[in-house]
Amino acid sequence: MRLSLRGRLLIPPILLLLGTVGATAWAASHAASTVERQVADKIRAVEQSVVGPPTFRLTDPILRQIRALTGVELLLVTPSGERIATAGDLQPAGDSSPPGSVVRFGEIDYRPVRFPVRPPHPNEGATLYLFYPEAQRLAAIREAVWPALWLGSVGGLVSFALAVVTARRLVSRIRRVELRTRDIAAGRFDPIPLPKTDDEVRDLVVSVNEMSRKLAEYQTALQQTERLRILGQFSGGLAHQLRNAAAGAKLAVQLFLNEDRPSDVEPLRVALRQLARMETNLRQFLDLGRPDQHRQEKLNFITILDQSVESLLPQARHTGTTLVWQNAIPSLDLVGDGIQLGHLLTNLLSNAVEAAGPGGTVEMTLDAMPEHIRVTVTDSGPGPPSAIAGRLFEPFVTGKDQGVGLGLAVAKQAVDSHHGQLLWERQNGLTSFIITLPRQPLCSERC
């Protein structure tokens, strides 16, 4: 069971309060017992002075003098039945009255004590009754008990209240530090104002502030390292792709110029495709993270698919990869941005051709539905590495040694800008990327 810090801090004061209550109760009981003994001693002293030696005859004046000195009412009953009383309404208490019983005469309660008068007393044979006023006994007990009860109760309650206030303040200070550590965990490294009280909590705040400062420094250093790593990865991959494209364009132009009578323009077309590839790589970098600014126009989606496949056929033939695209639909209307959709399909097909490799197969299929269009690009390659399988669509994430890691990120951005969906799956040794696009644009602020 979890016990809060406030509860732990309150346990000692509660135990102390219970101990104070017990001690107060014991002190009050002891004081009351002391008063009871004093009353009994007082009654025995009256008895000794009245019936003990030296003896003297008990008369009404003498009994009244004893009453004035002790505050105890007296009643003497002679053997002949004569009554001498200090109060007119006193009556003999029965012999069967239990000790400590209270009798009432008039409006006053008394505790009676019976003493037989024995020889050689002048009043031998008589019976003396002492009536101790109950109010006087109770007043003595209150005077003895009240200081202990008052001091114990007030002291205990004050101590407990101070403990509660102290615990609440301490817990609230610790709670503020705990909330601030949550901010630090969330990435906010502002320092905590130092408490005015110089104690352990202040030392804790100083330590938390120092930890926060070092974490901020580590985060800044980590961000700088990550930027440099991404920059190195991007620059190396982009430079590799641009160098290959530039070398291919240069070679194609040289082949064209080296002919005595250049009649075949295919080398120039190859050079143009290589330059277009360079432009595409640069456009991917420039378009990444740019706000959606795609055009809304009516397109023939079949034309975009055909052009994308045609642009990748030379690459497929060069690598020995079979590129399959069979479509029986002559025309398919779609509203969107043709340039973005062309880059999207080119990226997916190019990645598939590279993944399939020599002897591999890439197949593109189309499913046209009333509300949506689904394009699936499937390759026979080994699939993405497991280390990056969950982050394929993040920028600069790539499993290629010389890859930039922008192709799928740009493709995902293009699909999102068309309010579509881009997913991938690995089944039966094949990797498939599935594009789902709405046939009509969803209305937004640009509509």
C-alpha positions as CSV (number, residue, x, y, z in Angstrom):
1,M,0.0,0.0,0.0
2,R,1.3,3.4,-1.0
3,L,1.7,5.9,1.9
4,S,2.1,9.5,0.9
5,L,4.9,11.7,2.3
6,R,2.3,13.8,4.1
7,G,0.9,10.7,5.8
8,R,4.4,9.6,6.8
9,L,5.1,13.1,8.3
10,L,1.8,13.0,10.2
11,I,2.3,9.6,11.8
12,P,4.8,10.8,14.5
13,P,2.6,13.8,15.5
14,I,-0.5,11.5,15.7
15,L,1.4,9.0,17.8
16,L,2.7,11.9,20.0
17,L,-0.9,13.2,20.3
18,L,-2.2,9.8,21.3
19,G,0.6,9.6,23.9
20,T,-0.2,13.0,25.2
21,V,-3.9,12.0,25.5
22,G,-2.9,8.9,27.4
23,A,-0.6,10.8,29.6
24,T,-3.2,13.5,30.2
25,A,-5.8,10.8,31.1
26,W,-3.4,9.1,33.5
27,A,-2.5,12.5,35.1
28,A,-6.2,13.4,35.5
29,S,-7.0,9.9,36.9
30,H,-4.1,10.2,39.3
31,A,-5.2,13.7,40.4
32,A,-8.7,12.4,41.0
33,S,-7.4,9.5,43.1
34,T,-5.3,11.9,45.1
35,V,-8.3,14.0,45.8
36,E,-10.3,11.0,46.9
37,R,-7.5,9.9,49.3
38,Q,-7.4,13.5,50.6
39,V,-11.1,13.4,51.3
40,A,-10.9,10.0,53.0
41,D,-7.9,11.3,55.1
42,K,-10.0,14.4,56.0
43,I,-12.9,12.2,57.1
44,R,-10.6,10.0,59.2
45,A,-9.1,13.1,60.7
46,V,-12.5,14.3,61.7
47,E,-13.4,10.9,63.1
48,Q,-10.2,10.8,65.1
49,S,-10.7,14.3,66.5
50,V,-14.3,13.6,67.4
51,V,-14.4,10.1,68.8
52,G,-10.7,9.4,69.5
53,P,-8.7,10.3,72.6
54,P,-8.6,12.8,74.2
55,T,-12.4,12.3,74.6
56,F,-14.9,15.0,75.3
57,R,-18.6,15.1,75.3
58,L,-20.2,15.8,71.9
59,T,-22.7,18.6,72.2
60,D,-24.5,20.7,69.6
61,P,-22.1,23.7,69.9
62,I,-19.0,21.4,69.6
63,L,-20.5,19.6,66.5
64,R,-21.2,23.0,64.9
65,Q,-17.6,24.2,65.6
66,I,-16.3,21.0,64.0
67,R,-18.5,21.7,61.0
68,A,-17.2,25.2,60.7
69,L,-13.6,24.0,60.7
70,T,-14.0,21.0,58.3
71,G,-17.1,21.8,56.2
72,V,-18.5,18.3,57.1
73,E,-22.0,18.0,58.3
74,L,-22.4,15.8,61.5
75,L,-25.3,13.9,63.1
76,L,-25.0,12.2,66.5
77,V,-27.7,9.7,67.5
78,T,-27.7,8.7,71.2
79,P,-28.8,5.3,72.4
80,S,-32.1,6.9,73.5
81,G,-32.8,8.1,70.0
82,E,-31.9,11.7,70.6
83,R,-30.5,13.5,67.5
84,I,-27.9,16.3,67.5
85,A,-27.4,17.5,63.9
86,T,-25.5,20.4,62.3
87,A,-28.3,20.6,59.7
88,G,-31.9,20.1,60.5
89,D,-32.8,17.8,57.6
90,L,-30.0,15.2,58.2
91,Q,-31.2,11.6,58.8
92,P,-29.3,8.5,59.8
93,A,-27.9,6.6,56.8
94,G,-28.9,3.0,56.7
95,D,-26.3,0.4,57.6
96,S,-27.0,-1.3,54.2
97,S,-25.9,1.7,52.2
98,P,-22.9,0.7,50.1
99,P,-19.6,2.6,50.6
100,G,-19.4,5.7,48.5
101,S,-23.1,6.0,48.0
102,V,-24.7,9.4,47.8
103,V,-27.7,10.5,49.8
104,R,-29.7,13.7,49.3
105,F,-31.1,15.9,52.1
106,G,-32.9,18.9,50.9
107,E,-31.2,20.1,47.7
108,I,-27.7,18.9,48.7
109,D,-26.0,15.5,48.0
110,Y,-23.8,14.0,50.7
111,R,-21.5,11.0,51.1
112,P,-22.3,9.5,54.5
113,V,-19.8,7.7,56.8
114,R,-21.0,6.0,60.0
115,F,-18.8,5.7,63.1
116,P,-20.0,3.9,66.3
117,V,-18.9,5.7,69.5
118,R,-17.2,3.2,71.8
119,P,-16.2,3.4,75.5
120,P,-14.6,5.1,77.3
121,H,-16.1,8.0,75.3
122,P,-18.6,10.1,77.2
123,N,-21.1,9.5,74.4
124,E,-20.5,5.8,74.3
125,G,-23.2,3.8,72.6
126,A,-24.1,6.6,70.3
127,T,-23.6,6.6,66.5
128,L,-21.9,9.5,64.7
129,Y,-22.6,10.2,61.1
130,L,-20.4,12.3,58.9
131,F,-21.9,13.8,55.7
132,Y,-19.3,15.0,53.3
133,P,-20.8,17.4,50.7
134,E,-20.6,15.8,47.2
135,A,-20.3,19.2,45.6
136,Q,-17.2,20.0,47.7
137,R,-15.7,16.7,46.7
138,L,-16.4,17.2,43.0
139,A,-15.0,20.8,43.1
140,A,-11.8,19.5,44.6
141,I,-11.5,16.9,41.9
142,R,-12.2,19.5,39.2
143,E,-9.5,21.8,40.6
144,A,-7.0,18.9,40.6
145,V,-7.9,17.5,37.2
146,W,-8.6,20.5,35.1
147,P,-5.0,21.9,34.8
148,A,-3.7,18.5,33.6
149,L,-6.6,18.1,31.1
150,W,-6.3,21.7,29.8
151,L,-2.5,21.6,29.4
152,G,-2.5,18.2,27.8
153,S,-5.4,18.9,25.4
154,V,-4.2,22.3,24.3
155,G,-0.6,21.3,24.1
156,G,-1.5,18.1,22.1
157,L,-3.8,20.0,19.7
158,V,-1.4,22.8,19.2
159,S,1.5,20.4,18.5
160,F,-0.7,18.4,16.1
161,A,-1.8,21.6,14.3
162,L,1.8,22.8,13.9
163,A,2.8,19.3,12.6
164,V,0.0,19.4,10.1
165,V,0.9,22.9,8.9
166,T,4.6,22.0,8.7
167,A,3.9,18.8,6.8
168,R,1.5,20.6,4.4
169,R,4.1,23.3,3.7
170,L,6.9,20.8,3.2
171,V,4.8,18.6,1.0
172,S,3.7,21.6,-1.1
173,R,7.3,22.6,-1.6
174,I,8.3,19.1,-2.6
175,R,5.3,18.9,-4.9
176,R,6.4,22.1,-6.7
177,V,9.8,20.5,-7.3
178,E,8.1,17.3,-8.5
179,L,6.0,19.3,-11.0
180,R,9.0,21.1,-12.2
181,T,10.8,17.8,-12.8
182,R,7.9,16.8,-15.0
183,D,8.5,20.0,-17.0
184,I,12.1,19.0,-17.4
185,A,11.1,15.6,-18.6
186,A,8.9,17.3,-21.2
187,G,11.9,19.3,-22.4
188,R,11.4,22.6,-20.6
189,F,14.6,23.4,-18.8
190,D,13.8,26.8,-17.1
191,P,15.3,27.0,-13.6
192,I,13.2,26.8,-10.5
193,P,13.2,29.9,-8.3
194,L,15.2,29.2,-5.1
195,P,13.1,29.0,-1.9
196,K,13.8,31.6,0.8
197,T,14.3,29.0,3.5
198,D,17.8,27.6,3.5
199,D,17.2,23.9,4.1
200,E,17.3,20.5,2.4
201,V,14.5,21.4,0.0
202,R,16.6,24.4,-1.2
203,D,19.5,22.1,-1.7
204,L,17.2,19.8,-3.7
205,V,16.1,22.7,-5.9
206,V,19.7,23.7,-6.5
207,S,20.5,20.1,-7.6
208,V,17.4,20.0,-9.9
209,N,18.4,23.4,-11.5
210,E,22.0,22.1,-12.1
211,M,20.6,18.9,-13.6
212,S,18.2,21.0,-15.8
213,R,21.1,23.2,-17.0
214,K,23.2,20.2,-17.9
215,L,20.3,18.5,-19.7
216,A,19.8,21.7,-21.7
217,E,23.4,21.7,-22.7
218,Y,23.3,18.0,-23.6
219,Q,20.2,18.6,-25.7
220,T,21.8,21.4,-27.5
221,A,24.9,19.4,-28.2
222,L,22.8,16.4,-29.3
223,Q,20.8,18.6,-31.7
224,Q,23.9,20.0,-33.2
225,T,25.4,16.5,-33.6
226,E,22.1,15.2,-35.1
227,R,22.1,18.2,-37.6
228,L,25.6,17.5,-38.6
229,R,24.9,13.7,-39.0
230,I,21.8,14.4,-41.1
231,L,23.7,17.0,-43.1
232,G,26.5,14.6,-43.8
233,Q,24.1,11.8,-44.7
234,F,22.1,14.1,-47.0
235,S,25.1,15.8,-48.6
236,G,26.8,12.4,-49.3
237,G,23.7,10.8,-50.7
238,L,22.7,13.8,-52.8
239,A,26.2,14.3,-54.1
240,H,26.3,10.6,-55.0
241,Q,23.1,10.7,-56.9
242,L,23.9,14.0,-58.7
243,R,27.3,12.7,-59.6
244,N,25.9,9.6,-61.1
245,A,23.2,11.5,-63.0
246,A,25.8,14.1,-64.2
247,A,28.2,11.4,-65.3
248,G,25.4,9.6,-67.2
249,A,24.4,12.8,-69.0
250,K,28.0,13.6,-69.8
251,L,28.6,10.1,-71.2
252,A,25.4,10.3,-73.3
253,V,26.4,13.7,-74.8
254,Q,29.9,12.4,-75.5
255,L,28.5,9.4,-77.3
256,F,26.3,11.7,-79.4
257,L,29.2,14.0,-80.3
258,N,31.6,11.2,-81.1
259,E,29.5,10.0,-83.9
260,D,30.6,11.1,-87.4
261,R,27.0,11.7,-88.4
262,P,24.9,11.8,-85.4
263,S,21.5,10.5,-86.4
264,D,20.4,8.6,-83.3
265,V,19.0,11.1,-80.8
266,E,18.6,8.4,-78.1
267,P,21.8,9.5,-76.3
268,L,20.4,13.0,-76.0
269,R,17.1,11.6,-74.6
270,V,19.2,9.7,-72.0
271,A,21.0,12.8,-71.2
272,L,17.7,14.7,-70.7
273,R,16.4,11.9,-68.5
274,Q,19.6,12.1,-66.4
275,L,19.2,15.9,-66.1
276,A,15.5,15.4,-65.2
277,R,16.6,13.0,-62.5
278,M,19.0,15.6,-61.1
279,E,16.1,18.1,-61.1
280,T,13.9,15.6,-59.3
281,N,16.5,15.0,-56.6
282,L,16.8,18.8,-56.0
283,R,13.1,19.3,-56.1
284,Q,12.6,16.6,-53.4
285,F,15.0,18.5,-51.2
286,L,13.3,21.9,-51.9
287,D,9.7,20.5,-51.5
288,L,10.3,18.7,-48.3
289,G,8.5,20.4,-45.4
290,R,7.1,23.1,-47.7
291,P,3.4,24.0,-47.0
292,D,0.9,22.4,-49.2
293,Q,0.6,24.5,-52.4
294,H,-0.4,21.9,-54.9
295,R,-2.7,22.8,-57.7
296,Q,-6.2,21.4,-58.1
297,E,-6.8,20.5,-61.7
298,K,-8.6,17.8,-63.6
299,L,-6.1,15.1,-64.7
300,N,-6.0,11.9,-66.7
301,F,-4.4,9.7,-64.1
302,I,-3.6,6.9,-66.6
303,T,-1.4,9.4,-68.5
304,I,0.6,10.1,-65.3
305,L,1.0,6.4,-64.6
306,D,2.2,5.7,-68.2
307,Q,4.7,8.5,-68.1
308,S,6.1,7.3,-64.7
309,V,6.5,3.8,-65.9
310,E,8.1,5.0,-69.2
311,S,10.7,7.1,-67.3
312,L,11.7,4.1,-65.3
313,L,12.0,1.6,-68.1
314,P,15.6,2.5,-69.1
315,Q,16.7,2.1,-65.5
316,A,14.9,-1.3,-65.2
317,R,16.5,-2.5,-68.5
318,H,19.9,-1.4,-67.3
319,T,19.6,-3.3,-64.0
320,G,17.9,-6.3,-65.5
321,T,14.7,-5.8,-63.6
322,T,11.3,-6.7,-65.1
323,L,8.8,-3.8,-64.8
324,V,5.2,-4.9,-65.2
325,W,2.4,-2.4,-65.9
326,Q,-0.8,-3.6,-67.6
327,N,-3.9,-1.5,-67.7
328,A,-7.1,-1.8,-69.7
329,I,-8.5,1.5,-68.6
330,P,-7.9,4.2,-71.3
331,S,-8.8,7.1,-69.2
332,L,-9.3,7.8,-65.5
333,D,-10.2,11.3,-64.3
334,L,-8.7,12.6,-61.1
335,V,-8.5,16.1,-59.5
336,G,-5.1,17.0,-58.0
337,D,-1.6,18.2,-58.7
338,G,0.0,16.4,-61.7
339,I,3.6,17.3,-60.8
340,Q,3.3,16.0,-57.3
341,L,1.6,12.8,-58.4
342,G,4.2,12.2,-61.0
343,H,7.0,12.6,-58.4
344,L,5.1,10.4,-56.1
345,L,4.9,7.5,-58.5
346,T,8.4,8.0,-59.9
347,N,9.8,7.8,-56.4
348,L,7.9,4.6,-55.5
349,L,8.8,2.9,-58.8
350,S,12.5,3.9,-58.6
351,N,12.8,2.6,-55.1
352,A,11.0,-0.7,-56.2
353,V,13.4,-1.2,-59.1
354,E,16.4,-0.6,-56.9
355,A,15.1,-2.9,-54.2
356,A,14.2,-5.7,-56.7
357,G,17.7,-5.6,-58.3
358,P,18.9,-7.7,-61.2
359,G,16.5,-10.5,-62.1
360,G,13.8,-9.1,-59.8
361,T,10.3,-8.0,-60.7
362,V,8.3,-4.8,-60.1
363,E,4.6,-4.7,-60.7
364,M,2.2,-1.8,-60.6
365,T,-1.6,-2.4,-60.4
366,L,-4.5,0.0,-60.4
367,D,-8.0,-0.4,-58.8
368,A,-10.5,2.3,-59.7
369,M,-13.5,2.6,-57.3
370,P,-16.3,5.2,-57.4
371,E,-14.8,7.3,-54.5
372,H,-11.2,6.3,-54.5
373,I,-8.3,5.1,-56.6
374,R,-5.8,2.5,-55.3
375,V,-2.3,2.1,-56.8
376,T,-0.1,-0.8,-55.6
377,V,3.6,-1.0,-56.4
378,T,5.0,-4.4,-55.5
379,D,8.6,-5.6,-55.7
380,S,10.4,-8.9,-55.1
381,G,13.2,-7.3,-53.2
382,P,14.3,-8.2,-49.6
383,G,12.2,-5.4,-48.0
384,P,13.2,-2.6,-45.7
385,P,15.6,-3.4,-42.9
386,S,13.8,-4.1,-39.6
387,A,15.7,-1.3,-37.9
388,I,13.9,1.4,-40.0
389,A,10.7,-0.5,-40.9
390,G,8.6,1.7,-38.5
391,R,10.2,5.0,-39.8
392,L,10.2,4.6,-43.5
393,F,8.3,7.8,-44.2
394,E,10.4,10.0,-42.0
395,P,12.9,12.4,-43.7
396,F,16.5,11.1,-44.0
397,V,15.6,7.6,-43.1
398,T,17.1,5.1,-45.6
399,G,18.5,1.6,-45.8
400,K,20.7,2.4,-48.8
401,D,24.4,3.0,-48.3
402,Q,24.3,6.1,-50.6
403,G,20.7,7.0,-50.1
404,V,19.4,10.4,-49.2
405,G,16.2,9.3,-47.4
406,L,13.9,11.8,-49.0
407,G,12.0,9.8,-51.6
408,L,9.4,8.2,-49.3
409,A,9.1,11.3,-47.2
410,V,8.3,13.4,-50.2
411,A,5.9,10.7,-51.4
412,K,4.1,10.7,-48.1
413,Q,3.9,14.5,-48.2
414,A,2.3,14.4,-51.6
415,V,-0.3,11.8,-50.6
416,D,-1.2,13.7,-47.5
417,S,-1.6,16.9,-49.5
418,H,-4.2,15.0,-51.6
419,H,-5.9,13.8,-48.5
420,G,-5.0,10.2,-49.3
421,Q,-3.2,7.4,-47.6
422,L,0.2,5.7,-48.1
423,L,0.8,2.4,-46.5
424,W,3.3,-0.5,-47.0
425,E,3.2,-4.2,-46.2
426,R,5.4,-7.3,-46.5
427,Q,3.7,-10.5,-47.4
428,N,4.9,-13.8,-49.0
429,G,8.3,-12.4,-49.8
430,L,7.0,-9.3,-51.6
431,T,7.0,-5.7,-50.5
432,S,4.0,-3.6,-51.5
433,F,3.4,0.2,-51.2
434,I,-0.3,1.1,-51.4
435,I,-1.5,4.5,-52.5
436,T,-5.2,5.5,-51.9
437,L,-6.4,8.8,-53.3
438,P,-9.8,10.3,-53.4
439,R,-11.1,11.0,-56.9
440,Q,-12.5,14.4,-55.8
441,P,-10.7,16.9,-53.7
442,L,-11.7,17.4,-50.1
443,C,-12.9,20.9,-49.4
444,S,-10.5,23.0,-47.3
445,E,-9.5,26.6,-46.9
446,R,-8.2,26.5,-50.4
447,C,-11.6,25.5,-51.9
